[in-house]
């Protein structure tokens, strides 16, 4: 911490928000290397801010006992439909050790881990499964856990405790944060509801909250739309704007089987009907419509 303060004072306390290219190094190491490369830019910011280039994401889907394998296969198909060519590895408590070795090998490391855990069929604590999730987090993988909880609960099973907490959070909307919505978001949500698109505001996925989740289906596969209403000031014009975070967020959601659709606020204000028509077409389309995802 002291070294960081010294470096900050030496630069006048003005560092632009910077995201290191690589993981596996401390923030201070990243700053020093970026200074050598000339990638840090002095500007008018008065706060010391340094953000990682990317981070892990963990999503949960809960299933009935004996159904985790079928749901995992469905999620793999949906993820590939939304992301195209994607390196996916599927694992359960039996294959956890093999997958750990694969994740720790840099050559063809998977981009998405589908982890199945059935506490009904195998209630015993499984340290390898817990370690696999920890290794996946260390290497910044996107992880989708398909879990069957059952009625048992072990105090010493950290993964099961987390699963129970997430399940309660998903089942009880009162535990979720209150939606932070603008006037135009509220109007747009009401318009979607009037057309019976059943929008779910502030729907939780991994560590994100979607502006609106809209669900459709094509054949046997679901279509999950992440409808975002972006203000130009915050997402485009402001220094250190959200566009980089938006693109990274969209990539993670695609790997989890979601289809992001972004509208500028002026698009909705100028032609709300056209925006809704785009959502309706996407909800019934087997592939993302060209030109909409950012």
C-alpha positions as YAML, in Angstrom:
chain: A
units: angstrom
residues:
- id: 1
  name: UNK
  ca: [0.00, 0.00, 0.00]
- id: 2
  name: UNK
  ca: [2.84, 2.36, 0.89]
- id: 3
  name: UNK
  ca: [4.53, 1.69, -2.47]
- id: 4
  name: UNK
  ca: [1.26, 2.48, -4.25]
- id: 5
  name: UNK
  ca: [0.97, 5.81, -2.44]
- id: 6
  name: UNK
  ca: [4.57, 6.72, -3.31]
- id: 7
  name: UNK
  ca: [3.99, 5.90, -6.96]
- id: 8
  name: UNK
  ca: [0.77, 7.88, -6.96]
- id: 9
  name: UNK
  ca: [2.46, 10.95, -5.44]
- id: 10
  name: UNK
  ca: [5.29, 10.71, -7.95]
- id: 11
  name: UNK
  ca: [2.74, 10.92, -10.77]
- id: 12
  name: UNK
  ca: [0.83, 13.77, -9.19]
- id: 13
  name: UNK
  ca: [-2.03, 11.51, -8.10]
- id: 14
  name: UNK
  ca: [-3.60, 11.53, -11.55]
- id: 15
  name: UNK
  ca: [-3.87, 8.14, -13.21]
- id: 16
  name: UNK
  ca: [-6.37, 7.17, -15.83]
- id: 17
  name: UNK
  ca: [-8.42, 4.05, -15.16]
- id: 18
  name: UNK
  ca: [-6.25, 1.24, -16.50]
- id: 19
  name: UNK
  ca: [-6.87, -2.46, -17.04]
- id: 20
  name: UNK
  ca: [-3.78, -4.70, -17.12]
- id: 21
  name: UNK
  ca: [-3.45, -6.94, -20.13]
- id: 22
  name: UNK
  ca: [-2.47, -9.99, -18.12]
- id: 23
  name: UNK
  ca: [-3.57, -11.72, -14.96]
- id: 24
  name: UNK
  ca: [-1.33, -13.31, -12.37]
- id: 25
  name: UNK
  ca: [0.40, -10.12, -11.30]
- id: 26
  name: UNK
  ca: [-0.29, -7.61, -8.56]
- id: 27
  name: UNK
  ca: [-1.72, -4.18, -9.30]
- id: 28
  name: UNK
  ca: [1.57, -2.53, -8.46]
- id: 29
  name: UNK
  ca: [3.48, -4.82, -10.83]
- id: 30
  name: UNK
  ca: [0.98, -4.08, -13.56]
- id: 31
  name: UNK
  ca: [1.36, -0.33, -13.03]
- id: 32
  name: UNK
  ca: [5.13, -0.49, -13.16]
- id: 33
  name: UNK
  ca: [5.14, -2.55, -16.37]
- id: 34
  name: UNK
  ca: [2.54, -0.32, -17.99]
- id: 35
  name: UNK
  ca: [4.61, 2.76, -17.13]
- id: 36
  name: UNK
  ca: [7.55, 1.21, -18.96]
- id: 37
  name: UNK
  ca: [5.29, 0.51, -21.95]
- id: 38
  name: UNK
  ca: [3.88, 4.04, -21.77]
- id: 39
  name: UNK
  ca: [0.27, 2.82, -21.44]
- id: 40
  name: UNK
  ca: [-0.77, 4.95, -18.47]
- id: 41
  name: UNK
  ca: [-2.02, 8.41, -19.37]
- id: 42
  name: UNK
  ca: [-2.06, 11.38, -17.03]
- id: 43
  name: UNK
  ca: [-5.33, 13.27, -16.91]
- id: 44
  name: UNK
  ca: [-7.54, 15.20, -14.54]
- id: 45
  name: UNK
  ca: [-8.68, 12.29, -12.33]
- id: 46
  name: UNK
  ca: [-7.73, 12.67, -8.67]
- id: 47
  name: UNK
  ca: [-8.34, 9.04, -7.62]
- id: 48
  name: UNK
  ca: [-6.02, 6.05, -7.86]
- id: 49
  name: UNK
  ca: [-7.94, 3.50, -9.91]
- id: 50
  name: UNK
  ca: [-6.60, 0.33, -11.43]
- id: 51
  name: UNK
  ca: [-8.97, -2.39, -12.65]
- id: 52
  name: UNK
  ca: [-8.26, -5.93, -13.75]
- id: 53
  name: UNK
  ca: [-8.65, -6.62, -17.45]
- id: 54
  name: UNK
  ca: [-11.13, -9.41, -16.80]
- id: 55
  name: UNK
  ca: [-12.53, -11.41, -13.95]
- id: 56
  name: UNK
  ca: [-14.29, -14.71, -13.36]
- id: 57
  name: UNK
  ca: [-18.04, -15.15, -13.50]
- id: 58
  name: UNK
  ca: [-20.12, -17.78, -11.70]
- id: 59
  name: UNK
  ca: [-23.70, -18.58, -12.67]
- id: 60
  name: UNK
  ca: [-26.07, -21.08, -10.99]
- id: 61
  name: UNK
  ca: [-28.93, -23.14, -12.39]
- id: 62
  name: UNK
  ca: [-30.91, -25.37, -10.03]
- id: 63
  name: UNK
  ca: [-32.37, -28.68, -11.15]
- id: 64
  name: UNK
  ca: [-34.21, -31.73, -9.88]
- id: 65
  name: UNK
  ca: [-32.24, -34.77, -8.78]
- id: 66
  name: UNK
  ca: [-30.96, -36.78, -11.73]
- id: 67
  name: UNK
  ca: [-31.56, -33.94, -14.22]
- id: 68
  name: UNK
  ca: [-28.24, -32.12, -14.04]
- id: 69
  name: UNK
  ca: [-26.70, -33.96, -17.03]
- id: 70
  name: UNK
  ca: [-29.66, -33.20, -19.33]
- id: 71
  name: UNK
  ca: [-29.70, -29.53, -18.34]
- id: 72
  name: UNK
  ca: [-25.93, -29.29, -18.81]
- id: 73
  name: UNK
  ca: [-26.27, -30.55, -22.39]
- id: 74
  name: UNK
  ca: [-28.99, -27.99, -23.06]
- id: 75
  name: UNK
  ca: [-26.85, -25.17, -21.65]
- id: 76
  name: UNK
  ca: [-23.89, -26.23, -23.80]
- id: 77
  name: UNK
  ca: [-26.06, -26.04, -26.92]
- id: 78
  name: UNK
  ca: [-27.44, -22.64, -25.97]
- id: 79
  name: UNK
  ca: [-23.97, -21.25, -25.15]
- id: 80
  name: UNK
  ca: [-22.59, -22.40, -28.49]
- id: 81
  name: UNK
  ca: [-25.57, -20.94, -30.31]
- id: 82
  name: UNK
  ca: [-24.98, -17.52, -28.74]
- id: 83
  name: UNK
  ca: [-21.14, -17.51, -28.74]
- id: 84
  name: UNK
  ca: [-20.21, -19.50, -31.83]
- id: 85
  name: UNK
  ca: [-17.00, -21.50, -31.49]
- id: 86
  name: UNK
  ca: [-16.45, -21.89, -27.76]
- id: 87
  name: UNK
  ca: [-14.13, -24.17, -25.80]
- id: 88
  name: UNK
  ca: [-16.39, -25.83, -23.24]
- id: 89
  name: UNK
  ca: [-15.58, -28.47, -20.66]
- id: 90
  name: UNK
  ca: [-18.21, -30.36, -18.66]
- id: 91
  name: UNK
  ca: [-17.36, -31.79, -15.24]
- id: 92
  name: UNK
  ca: [-18.93, -33.39, -12.20]
- id: 93
  name: UNK
  ca: [-17.55, -34.65, -8.89]
- id: 94
  name: UNK
  ca: [-16.07, -37.73, -10.63]
- id: 95
  name: UNK
  ca: [-14.08, -35.83, -13.24]
- id: 96
  name: UNK
  ca: [-13.10, -32.77, -11.18]
- id: 97
  name: UNK
  ca: [-9.43, -33.72, -10.86]
- id: 98
  name: UNK
  ca: [-9.06, -34.26, -14.61]
- id: 99
  name: UNK
  ca: [-10.66, -30.89, -15.35]
- id: 100
  name: UNK
  ca: [-8.41, -29.14, -12.82]
- id: 101
  name: UNK
  ca: [-5.40, -30.39, -14.79]
- id: 102
  name: UNK
  ca: [-6.95, -29.19, -18.04]
- id: 103
  name: UNK
  ca: [-7.70, -25.72, -16.64]
- id: 104
  name: UNK
  ca: [-4.18, -25.33, -15.27]
- id: 105
  name: UNK
  ca: [-2.74, -26.16, -18.69]
- id: 106
  name: UNK
  ca: [-2.48, -22.99, -20.75]
- id: 107
  name: UNK
  ca: [-2.81, -24.90, -24.05]
- id: 108
  name: UNK
  ca: [-6.47, -24.85, -25.14]
- id: 109
  name: UNK
  ca: [-7.75, -23.81, -21.73]
- id: 110
  name: UNK
  ca: [-11.57, -23.91, -21.76]
- id: 111
  name: UNK
  ca: [-13.52, -20.66, -21.91]
- id: 112
  name: UNK
  ca: [-16.61, -22.07, -20.19]
- id: 113
  name: UNK
  ca: [-16.87, -24.67, -17.45]
- id: 114
  name: UNK
  ca: [-20.18, -26.49, -17.01]
- id: 115
  name: UNK
  ca: [-19.96, -27.97, -13.51]
- id: 116
  name: UNK
  ca: [-22.61, -30.49, -12.40]
- id: 117
  name: UNK
  ca: [-23.19, -31.21, -8.70]
- id: 118
  name: UNK
  ca: [-26.02, -33.43, -7.44]
- id: 119
  name: UNK
  ca: [-26.19, -33.37, -3.64]
- id: 120
  name: UNK
  ca: [-29.16, -35.78, -3.70]
- id: 121
  name: UNK
  ca: [-27.26, -38.60, -5.38]
- id: 122
  name: UNK
  ca: [-23.89, -37.74, -3.78]
- id: 123
  name: UNK
  ca: [-24.43, -35.85, -0.51]
- id: 124
  name: UNK
  ca: [-20.86, -36.40, 0.75]
- id: 125
  name: UNK
  ca: [-18.43, -33.50, 0.79]
- id: 126
  name: UNK
  ca: [-16.25, -33.40, -2.32]
- id: 127
  name: UNK
  ca: [-13.03, -31.36, -1.89]
- id: 128
  name: UNK
  ca: [-12.02, -31.87, -5.54]
- id: 129
  name: UNK
  ca: [-15.20, -30.19, -6.80]
- id: 130
  name: UNK
  ca: [-14.62, -27.21, -4.51]
- id: 131
  name: UNK
  ca: [-11.00, -26.97, -5.63]
- id: 132
  name: UNK
  ca: [-12.06, -27.12, -9.28]
- id: 133
  name: UNK
  ca: [-14.27, -24.05, -8.79]
- id: 134
  name: UNK
  ca: [-11.42, -22.28, -7.02]
- id: 135
  name: UNK
  ca: [-8.96, -23.04, -9.83]
- id: 136
  name: UNK
  ca: [-11.49, -21.90, -12.43]
- id: 137
  name: UNK
  ca: [-11.90, -18.63, -10.55]
- id: 138
  name: UNK
  ca: [-8.12, -18.17, -10.37]
- id: 139
  name: UNK
  ca: [-7.86, -18.51, -14.15]
- id: 140
  name: UNK
  ca: [-10.85, -16.20, -14.77]
- id: 141
  name: UNK
  ca: [-13.10, -18.80, -16.38]
- id: 142
  name: UNK
  ca: [-16.82, -18.38, -16.87]
- id: 143
  name: UNK
  ca: [-18.43, -21.12, -14.77]
- id: 144
  name: UNK
  ca: [-22.02, -22.38, -14.97]
- id: 145
  name: UNK
  ca: [-22.92, -24.65, -12.05]
- id: 146
  name: UNK
  ca: [-25.89, -26.98, -12.54]
- id: 147
  name: UNK
  ca: [-26.92, -28.03, -9.03]
- id: 148
  name: UNK
  ca: [-29.49, -30.37, -7.47]
- id: 149
  name: UNK
  ca: [-29.74, -29.39, -3.81]
- id: 150
  name: UNK
  ca: [-32.06, -31.88, -2.17]
- id: 151
  name: UNK
  ca: [-32.95, -31.46, 1.51]
- id: 152
  name: UNK
  ca: [-29.61, -32.23, 3.15]
- id: 153
  name: UNK
  ca: [-27.22, -29.54, 4.29]
- id: 154
  name: UNK
  ca: [-23.67, -30.02, 5.50]
- id: 155
  name: UNK
  ca: [-22.11, -27.27, 7.58]
- id: 156
  name: UNK
  ca: [-18.62, -28.19, 6.33]
- id: 157
  name: UNK
  ca: [-19.58, -28.09, 2.63]
- id: 158
  name: UNK
  ca: [-18.80, -24.53, 1.56]
- id: 159
  name: UNK
  ca: [-20.06, -25.03, -2.00]
- id: 160
  name: UNK
  ca: [-23.42, -26.32, -0.78]
- id: 161
  name: UNK
  ca: [-23.80, -23.40, 1.63]
- id: 162
  name: UNK
  ca: [-23.16, -21.00, -1.24]
- id: 163
  name: UNK
  ca: [-25.65, -22.87, -3.44]
- id: 164
  name: UNK
  ca: [-28.35, -22.62, -0.77]
- id: 165
  name: UNK
  ca: [-27.77, -18.89, -0.38]
- id: 166
  name: UNK
  ca: [-27.94, -18.28, -4.13]
- id: 167
  name: UNK
  ca: [-31.08, -20.42, -4.40]
- id: 168
  name: UNK
  ca: [-32.82, -18.41, -1.69]
- id: 169
  name: UNK
  ca: [-31.73, -15.20, -3.39]
- id: 170
  name: UNK
  ca: [-33.18, -16.32, -6.73]
- id: 171
  name: UNK
  ca: [-36.45, -17.56, -5.23]
- id: 172
  name: UNK
  ca: [-37.19, -14.49, -3.09]
- id: 173
  name: UNK
  ca: [-37.35, -11.20, -5.03]
- id: 174
  name: UNK
  ca: [-37.46, -9.27, -1.73]
- id: 175
  name: UNK
  ca: [-33.83, -10.26, -1.13]
- id: 176
  name: UNK
  ca: [-32.72, -8.64, -4.37]
- id: 177
  name: UNK
  ca: [-31.58, -5.01, -4.59]
- id: 178
  name: UNK
  ca: [-34.27, -2.52, -5.46]
- id: 179
  name: UNK
  ca: [-34.15, -1.69, -9.18]
- id: 180
  name: UNK
  ca: [-32.28, 1.50, -10.02]
- id: 181
  name: UNK
  ca: [-34.19, 2.59, -13.08]
- id: 182
  name: UNK
  ca: [-34.52, 5.83, -14.99]
- id: 183
  name: UNK
  ca: [-37.83, 7.26, -16.18]
- id: 184
  name: UNK
  ca: [-37.24, 6.00, -19.71]
- id: 185
  name: UNK
  ca: [-36.43, 2.50, -18.42]
- id: 186
  name: UNK
  ca: [-39.68, 2.44, -16.44]
- id: 187
  name: UNK
  ca: [-41.67, 3.58, -19.47]
- id: 188
  name: UNK
  ca: [-39.97, 1.04, -21.71]
- id: 189
  name: UNK
  ca: [-40.55, -1.75, -19.18]
- id: 190
  name: UNK
  ca: [-44.24, -0.83, -18.97]
- id: 191
  name: UNK
  ca: [-44.48, -0.89, -22.78]
- id: 192
  name: UNK
  ca: [-42.93, -4.38, -22.88]
- id: 193
  name: UNK
  ca: [-45.33, -5.57, -20.18]
- id: 194
  name: UNK
  ca: [-48.36, -4.21, -22.06]
- id: 195
  name: UNK
  ca: [-47.37, -6.34, -25.04]
- id: 196
  name: UNK
  ca: [-47.06, -9.38, -22.72]
- id: 197
  name: UNK
  ca: [-43.35, -9.84, -23.23]
- id: 198
  name: UNK
  ca: [-43.12, -10.30, -19.45]
- id: 199
  name: UNK
  ca: [-39.90, -8.35, -18.81]
- id: 200
  name: UNK
  ca: [-38.02, -9.18, -15.59]
- id: 201
  name: UNK
  ca: [-36.34, -5.98, -14.34]
- id: 202
  name: UNK
  ca: [-32.97, -6.21, -12.59]
- id: 203
  name: UNK
  ca: [-32.77, -9.95, -13.23]
- id: 204
  name: UNK
  ca: [-29.63, -11.47, -11.60]
- id: 205
  name: UNK
  ca: [-27.21, -13.43, -13.78]
- id: 206
  name: UNK
  ca: [-23.77, -14.27, -12.37]
- id: 207
  name: UNK
  ca: [-22.65, -11.02, -10.71]
- id: 208
  name: UNK
  ca: [-24.70, -8.80, -13.04]
- id: 209
  name: UNK
  ca: [-28.21, -7.37, -12.89]
- id: 210
  name: UNK
  ca: [-29.89, -7.10, -16.29]
- id: 211
  name: UNK
  ca: [-32.01, -4.05, -17.07]
- id: 212
  name: UNK
  ca: [-34.68, -6.42, -18.44]
- id: 213
  name: UNK
  ca: [-34.66, -10.17, -18.98]
- id: 214
  name: UNK
  ca: [-37.04, -11.32, -21.72]
- id: 215
  name: UNK
  ca: [-37.55, -15.02, -22.46]
- id: 216
  name: UNK
  ca: [-38.55, -16.79, -25.66]
- id: 217
  name: UNK
  ca: [-37.99, -20.20, -27.19]
- id: 218
  name: UNK
  ca: [-37.08, -21.77, -30.51]
- id: 219
  name: UNK
  ca: [-37.75, -25.48, -30.71]
- id: 220
  name: UNK
  ca: [-36.46, -27.18, -27.57]
- id: 221
  name: UNK
  ca: [-33.97, -24.43, -26.69]
- id: 222
  name: UNK
  ca: [-34.76, -21.28, -24.71]
- id: 223
  name: UNK
  ca: [-33.94, -17.79, -25.96]
- id: 224
  name: UNK
  ca: [-32.81, -15.47, -23.17]
- id: 225
  name: UNK
  ca: [-32.58, -11.79, -23.99]
- id: 226
  name: UNK
  ca: [-30.66, -9.24, -21.95]
- id: 227
  name: UNK
  ca: [-32.30, -5.93, -22.90]
- id: 228
  name: UNK
  ca: [-30.16, -2.95, -21.86]
- id: 229
  name: UNK
  ca: [-31.11, 0.71, -22.02]
- id: 230
  name: UNK
  ca: [-27.88, 2.74, -22.34]
- id: 231
  name: UNK
  ca: [-27.55, 6.47, -21.80]
- id: 232
  name: UNK
  ca: [-24.95, 8.03, -24.15]
- id: 233
  name: UNK
  ca: [-23.40, 10.12, -21.37]
- id: 234
  name: UNK
  ca: [-22.51, 7.19, -19.09]
- id: 235
  name: UNK
  ca: [-21.81, 4.59, -21.78]
- id: 236
  name: UNK
  ca: [-20.08, 6.64, -24.49]
- id: 237
  name: UNK
  ca: [-19.23, 10.26, -23.68]
- id: 238
  name: UNK
  ca: [-17.94, 10.25, -20.11]
- id: 239
  name: UNK
  ca: [-14.14, 9.73, -19.72]
- id: 240
  name: UNK
  ca: [-13.62, 6.21, -18.42]
- id: 241
  name: UNK
  ca: [-17.06, 5.30, -19.82]
- id: 242
  name: UNK
  ca: [-18.63, 1.86, -19.58]
- id: 243
  name: UNK
  ca: [-18.15, 0.69, -23.17]
- id: 244
  name: UNK
  ca: [-15.18, -1.58, -22.40]
- id: 245
  name: UNK
  ca: [-17.02, -3.08, -19.43]
- id: 246
  name: UNK
  ca: [-20.16, -3.42, -21.57]
- id: 247
  name: UNK
  ca: [-18.35, -5.48, -24.22]
- id: 248
  name: UNK
  ca: [-16.73, -7.74, -21.63]
- id: 249
  name: UNK
  ca: [-20.07, -8.16, -19.85]
- id: 250
  name: UNK
  ca: [-21.81, -9.08, -23.11]
- id: 251
  name: UNK
  ca: [-19.14, -11.72, -23.87]
- id: 252
  name: UNK
  ca: [-19.68, -13.34, -20.46]
- id: 253
  name: UNK
  ca: [-23.46, -13.34, -20.83]
- id: 254
  name: UNK
  ca: [-23.22, -14.92, -24.29]
- id: 255
  name: UNK
  ca: [-21.15, -17.76, -22.83]
- id: 256
  name: UNK
  ca: [-23.92, -18.27, -20.27]
- id: 257
  name: UNK
  ca: [-26.53, -18.54, -23.02]
- id: 258
  name: UNK
  ca: [-27.84, -14.96, -22.99]
- id: 259
  name: UNK
  ca: [-28.30, -12.69, -26.00]
- id: 260
  name: UNK
  ca: [-27.54, -9.03, -25.18]
- id: 261
  name: UNK
  ca: [-29.53, -6.34, -26.98]
- id: 262
  name: UNK
  ca: [-28.55, -2.72, -26.32]
- id: 263
  name: UNK
  ca: [-30.61, 0.35, -27.14]
- id: 264
  name: UNK
  ca: [-29.58, 3.95, -26.78]
- id: 265
  name: UNK
  ca: [-32.11, 6.04, -24.89]
- id: 266
  name: UNK
  ca: [-32.62, 8.25, -27.95]
- id: 267
  name: UNK
  ca: [-33.46, 5.15, -30.04]
- id: 268
  name: UNK
  ca: [-36.29, 4.32, -27.65]
- id: 269
  name: UNK
  ca: [-37.49, 7.92, -27.46]
- id: 270
  name: UNK
  ca: [-37.55, 8.29, -31.24]
- id: 271
  name: UNK
  ca: [-39.10, 4.93, -32.16]
- id: 272
  name: UNK
  ca: [-40.18, 2.76, -29.22]
- id: 273
  name: UNK
  ca: [-42.28, 0.49, -31.43]
- id: 274
  name: UNK
  ca: [-39.30, -0.38, -33.65]
- id: 275
  name: UNK
  ca: [-37.23, -1.29, -30.59]
- id: 276
  name: UNK
  ca: [-39.97, -3.57, -29.30]
- id: 277
  name: UNK
  ca: [-40.28, -5.22, -32.72]
- id: 278
  name: UNK
  ca: [-36.55, -6.01, -32.61]
- id: 279
  name: UNK
  ca: [-37.00, -7.67, -29.20]
- id: 280
  name: UNK
  ca: [-39.95, -9.72, -30.48]
- id: 281
  name: UNK
  ca: [-37.94, -10.91, -33.50]
- id: 282
  name: UNK
  ca: [-34.95, -11.82, -31.34]
- id: 283
  name: UNK
  ca: [-37.13, -13.78, -28.92]
- id: 284
  name: UNK
  ca: [-38.30, -15.96, -31.82]
- id: 285
  name: UNK
  ca: [-34.96, -16.24, -33.65]
- id: 286
  name: UNK
  ca: [-32.69, -19.28, -33.53]
- id: 287
  name: UNK
  ca: [-29.63, -17.09, -34.10]
- id: 288
  name: UNK
  ca: [-28.88, -13.51, -33.04]
- id: 289
  name: UNK
  ca: [-30.04, -10.94, -35.59]
- id: 290
  name: UNK
  ca: [-27.06, -9.28, -37.26]
- id: 291
  name: UNK
  ca: [-25.96, -5.86, -36.15]
- id: 292
  name: UNK
  ca: [-27.75, -5.61, -32.82]
- id: 293
  name: UNK
  ca: [-25.22, -6.99, -30.33]
- id: 294
  name: UNK
  ca: [-22.40, -4.67, -29.33]
...
